[in-house]
Amino acid sequence: MGRTENDTWDLASSVGATATAVAAQRAIASQGPNPLLNDPFADPLVRAVGSDTFVRLLDNEIDRSDDPLLNRRAVNEQITVRTRYFDDFFVLATESGVRQAVILASGLDTRAYRLLWPAGTVVYEIDQPEVIEFKTRVLASLGAQPATERRTVAIDLRDDWPAALLEAGFDPHARTAWSAEGLLVYLPPEAQDRLFDNIVALSAPGSRIATEHMDLRNIPSDWAQKLTERSQRLGSKINLAELFYTGDRNTAAEYLAAHGWQVDIRTTDDAFAAHGFEVPKDELASFGEDSGYLTAILR
């Protein structure tokens, strides 16, 4: 079922299922005697969602060995590159003295629990109320405690989330580290601009943001459909072609540069190479030749 203006979802459906899929990838990359990641909370969170496909992936009951992009090693390396990029973003931000972080569309992100945050850091997580409640409840049942002060902002990003964030204690005069991980492709062009408008309005000089770098104007029109068909052959029930918004829009790099942010882009090839990996030789391995990851700092 395609997206509608006021659609809702849980962690087993629509956009919510993509958050569970990413958590499942982190959980699998954290398995084994030589794991690439260390996210001890991802596995129990995914199992608590209760989706049979994701549980079977965790237990290695789905054979993906013949797919060059979706086999276990390729997926582990891809999620490791992505996770470490955003982990390092927050670590570098706090090393520079930033003590306020905002995770937009936080889903099953566990950084407030697993990263080493300096004393006095406040991490704000913004997502739909049901998602916030689920993650908070499951982690509490495991006895998990945030590694710093975690403040949840239970609101849909289509609503007045800046007001809710300010009400939760956010200080717009303090430097902030913002993350928009795995988010932009699920936003219509005007919603993406509105998101960045709000971030700019709330950011003090020295604030920074990390997100994926992609130009959705130039990816093949059937990219999402091809990826959907391949992943569904392996048991996925997610239809990315119904969830992605492509077509004419500003890129994050263009928007932020035009608003006074200094932009740094790491291409997918360079991001993989930094960890000793190679991008899979597959037409669906990236969002185009210049895709990758972006960090920007407000001067």
Secondary structure, 3 states (H helix, E strand, C coil): CCCCCCCCCCCCCHHHHHHHHHHHHHHHHCCCCCCCCCCCCHHHHHHHHCCHHHHHHHCCCCCCCCCCCCCHHHHHHHHHHHHHHHHHHHHHHHHCCCCEEEEECCCCCCHHHHCCCCCCCEEEEEECHHHHHHHHHHHHHCCCCCCCEEEEEECCCCCCHHHHHHHCCCCCCCCCEEEECCCHHHCCHHHHHHHHHHHHHHCCCCCEEEEEECCCCCCCCCHHHHHHHHHHHCCCCCCHHHHCCCCCCCCHHHHHHHCCEEEEEEEHHHHHHCCCCCCCCCCCCCCCCCCEEEEEEEC
